[in-house]
Amino acid sequence: MIYLKPVGGLCNRMRSIESTINLCENKNCDLTILWENNLDLNCSFKKIFNELKGQNTSIKLKEFSGSLLTYYLNKTIVYKKKKFGLLYYIIYHLKRCLRKNNLDLHTAILLWKIKDENLIFNKNLMKIYNSYVGQNKVDINEMDSFFINEISSWFNNLFDAKKSNVFIESCFRMYLIKDHLSIFKPNNDLQAKIDRISLNYKHTVGIHIRRTDHLASIEKSQTSKFITLIEDSLKINKERTFFLATDDKVLKEELIVKFGAKIITNEVKSYDRNKSSSIENALIDLYCLSRTEKIFGSFHSSFSQTAAIIGKINVITVI
């Protein structure tokens, strides 16, 4: 059994889950997804997606509030080295319960039973990934290919040894994507909104401008460069329209004023990841982008990449 804790924002979690499902199919393992609603993404999986179904892999989903799982695992590492460690661990769990944290006893014991050598944390994966980012590579798919190649022997040794349970915490693609993320299906309400917005498409290009917390995108993918691309596209085809997805409300308003009806958007009231409605709107933006002819995307953005993978279309990084 693989226990996966996907971390980060929406697309980071999607690529982590999809690639782990492919890993499970290949290694003949079942999967339990440990989904945390936290500051990075405070939204229930069931509010945005329909149930996941594998081909030969059983997939279960457990949801929790707050960043609890990593804390528990860190405690298991410490207490396993102590006499009466399990007792200390149970006391720790009871104290968490008194604070009304909702990690159940069954999951707490399950985490205790996973061997230390079977624990894979995102911080360790991050070191490997960042070793390539430091080479200033632009293409995020190329970066993913490097990362997957680097961890392949590690993962093969882990699973070929047929160790019972493995815990993985990750925001990365860890195994080759083979089915274009089609395992994810937006729930019926969100799908209806996606369909309604995309009915307005006419020779539509996707524009994804990442701002707020992504310093590399702000520096490399400057707004002026997107404006130039829009203007050049309209010179070639006056009928062209653009679906705009951005986390910057002011920027969105500026582009609507500048280009008028050529800009198609989803109505978003809040960009706060701590609000469920914001994540729902992010999903709508993602799938609306995926239905365009191509995407002008932001530097090192998994959102631009994921939309292109879903739609099987090209993404051009704006730099």
ZAMARGU-4260 file (C-alpha; in steps of 0.2 Angstrom, whole numbers, plus 5000, padded with zeros to 4 digits):
<rodrens>
0) 5000/5000/5000 | 5006/5018/4996 | 5000/5032/5007 | 5002/5048/4998 | 5000/5065/5005
5) 5000/5077/4990 | 5005/5095/4995 | 5005/5112/4988 | 4992/5120/4977 | 4979/5112/4966
10) 4991/5108/4951 | 5005/5102/4962 | 4993/5090/4970 | 4985/5084/4954 | 5002/5079/4946
15) 5007/5071/4962 | 4992/5060/4963 | 4991/5056/4945 | 5009/5051/4944 | 5007/5040/4960
20) 4992/5031/4953 | 5003/5027/4937 | 5017/5021/4949 | 5004/5010/4959 | 4997/5003/4942
25) 5015/4998/4937 | 5020/4991/4954 | 5004/4983/4958 | 5001/4993/4974 | 4985/5000/4981
30) 4984/5019/4985 | 4977/5029/5000 | 4977/5048/4997 | 4979/5058/5013 | 4971/5074/5008
35) 4974/5089/5020 | 4964/5105/5019 | 4977/5118/5024 | 4983/5136/5020 | 4990/5130/5004
40) 4973/5123/4998 | 4959/5124/5010 | 4946/5114/5000 | 4939/5097/5001 | 4943/5085/4987
45) 4925/5081/4985 | 4920/5099/4982 | 4930/5100/4966 | 4932/5082/4959 | 4922/5066/4957
50) 4928/5050/4964 | 4945/5044/4958 | 4945/5027/4950 | 4960/5017/4945 | 4961/5003/4932
55) 4969/4990/4942 | 4973/5000/4958 | 4961/5002/4973 | 4961/5021/4977 | 4954/5027/4994
60) 4953/5045/5000 | 4955/5051/5018 | 4953/5070/5022 | 4960/5080/5036 | 4961/5098/5042
65) 4977/5107/5046 | 4995/5101/5043 | 4995/5086/5055 | 5002/5071/5046 | 5020/5077/5044
70) 5020/5082/5063 | 5014/5064/5067 | 5027/5056/5056 | 5041/5066/5064 | 5035/5061/5081
75) 5036/5042/5075 | 5054/5045/5070 | 5058/5052/5087 | 5048/5040/5098 | 5053/5024/5090
80) 5071/5027/5096 | 5064/5028/5114 | 5059/5015/5127 | 5040/5015/5128 | 5040/5025/5112
85) 5023/5020/5107 | 5016/5025/5124 | 5023/5042/5122 | 5016/5043/5104 | 4998/5038/5110
90) 5000/5052/5124 | 5005/5064/5110 | 4990/5059/5100 | 4978/5061/5115 | 4985/5079/5117
95) 4981/5083/5099 | 4963/5076/5101 | 4961/5088/5116 | 4965/5102/5104 | 4951/5096/5093
100) 4963/5091/5079 | 4954/5077/5069 | 4968/5064/5065 | 4959/5048/5070 | 4968/5034/5080
105) 4967/5022/5066 | 4977/5033/5055 | 4989/5038/5069 | 4993/5020/5072 | 4995/5016/5054
110) 5008/5030/5052 | 5017/5023/5067 | 5019/5006/5058 | 5027/5013/5043 | 5046/5009/5043
115) 5057/5025/5044 | 5066/5019/5028 | 5049/5019/5019 | 5045/5037/5023 | 5048/5049/5008
120) 5046/5068/5012 | 5044/5082/5001 | 5059/5091/5008 | 5070/5077/5002 | 5062/5077/4984
125) 5063/5096/4984 | 5082/5095/4985 | 5084/5084/4970 | 5072/5095/4960 | 5080/5111/4965
130) 5097/5104/4959 | 5090/5106/4941 | 5080/5122/4944 | 5097/5130/4948 | 5103/5127/4930
135) 5090/5140/4925 | 5080/5127/4914 | 5064/5135/4907 | 5054/5120/4901 | 5045/5113/4916
140) 5042/5097/4907 | 5061/5095/4904 | 5063/5098/4923 | 5050/5085/4927 | 5059/5072/4916
145) 5076/5075/4924 | 5068/5073/4941 | 5059/5057/4937 | 5075/5050/4930 | 5084/5055/4946
150) 5072/5046/4958 | 5068/5031/4947 | 5082/5020/4954 | 5077/5025/4972 | 5059/5021/4969
155) 5062/5005/4960 | 5073/4999/4974 | 5060/5003/4987 | 5045/4995/4978 | 5055/4980/4971
160) 5060/4975/4989 | 5041/4973/4991 | 5041/4982/5008 | 5023/4983/5015 | 5018/5001/5017
165) 5026/5017/5010 | 5022/5035/5014 | 5025/5048/5001 | 5023/5067/5004 | 5026/5076/4987
170) 5021/5091/4976 | 5030/5083/4961 | 5027/5072/4946 | 5036/5056/4952 | 5032/5044/4938
175) 5028/5046/4919 | 5011/5054/4915 | 5003/5042/4903 | 4984/5047/4902 | 4985/5066/4902
180) 4977/5068/4919 | 4960/5061/4913 | 4958/5052/4929 | 4952/5069/4936 | 4934/5074/4933
185) 4927/5090/4939 | 4911/5088/4949 | 4895/5092/4939 | 4892/5109/4945 | 4910/5115/4941
190) 4909/5106/4924 | 4893/5115/4920 | 4902/5132/4923 | 4917/5126/4912 | 4906/5121/4898
195) 4896/5138/4899 | 4912/5149/4898 | 4920/5139/4884 | 4904/5141/4873 | 4911/5159/4871
200) 4927/5153/4863 | 4931/5159/4845 | 4949/5155/4840 | 4953/5157/4858 | 4971/5157/4866
205) 4974/5154/4884 | 4983/5167/4894 | 4990/5162/4911 | 4998/5176/4921 | 5004/5170/4938
210) 5007/5183/4951 | 5006/5186/4970 | 5017/5172/4978 | 5027/5166/4963 | 5042/5178/4962
215) 5051/5169/4947 | 5035/5171/4936 | 5034/5189/4941 | 5052/5192/4936 | 5053/5182/4920
220) 5035/5182/4914 | 5032/5201/4914 | 5015/5208/4910 | 5021/5219/4895 | 5027/5203/4886
225) 5009/5195/4888 | 5002/5212/4881 | 5014/5211/4866 | 5009/5193/4862 | 4990/5198/4863
230) 4993/5212/4851 | 5003/5202/4839 | 4990/5188/4839 | 4976/5201/4835 | 4986/5208/4820
235) 4987/5190/4813 | 4969/5186/4817 | 4956/5200/4822 | 4943/5187/4827 | 4955/5179/4840
240) 4949/5180/4858 | 4959/5176/4874 | 4954/5166/4890 | 4963/5175/4904 | 4967/5166/4920
245) 4977/5176/4934 | 4978/5177/4952 | 4979/5196/4951 | 4963/5205/4951 | 4970/5222/4946
250) 4979/5215/4932 | 4964/5206/4926 | 4954/5223/4926 | 4968/5232/4917 | 4968/5219/4902
255) 4949/5219/4901 | 4949/5238/4899 | 4963/5237/4886 | 4956/5223/4876 | 4938/5223/4880
260) 4927/5209/4874 | 4943/5200/4867 | 4946/5195/4885 | 4936/5180/4892 | 4937/5177/4911
265) 4929/5167/4924 | 4921/5178/4938 | 4932/5176/4953 | 4927/5185/4969 | 4942/5180/4980
270) 4959/5173/4976 | 4962/5167/4994 | 4968/5149/4995 | 4961/5148/5012 | 4943/5149/5005
275) 4935/5134/4996 | 4927/5145/4983 | 4944/5151/4977 | 4950/5134/4974 | 4934/5130/4965
280) 4937/5145/4953 | 4955/5140/4951 | 4949/5123/4945 | 4937/5132/4933 | 4951/5143/4926
285) 4962/5127/4924 | 4950/5118/4913 | 4944/5133/4903 | 4963/5135/4899 | 4964/5117/4894
290) 4950/5120/4881 | 4959/5134/4871 | 4970/5132/4856 | 4986/5135/4865 | 4992/5143/4881
295) 5004/5157/4884 | 5010/5152/4901 | 5020/5159/4916 | 5038/5154/4920 | 5040/5138/4930
300) 5021/5137/4933 | 5013/5120/4936 | 4996/5128/4933 | 5001/5132/4914 | 5009/5115/4912
305) 4994/5105/4919 | 4981/5115/4909 | 4991/5110/4893 | 4993/5092/4898 | 4974/5091/4901
310) 4970/5098/4885 | 4984/5090/4875 | 4989/5107/4868 | 5005/5117/4868 | 5010/5129/4881
315) 5023/5143/4877 | 5032/5150/4892 | 5032/5169/4891 | 5050/5175/4895
</rodrens>
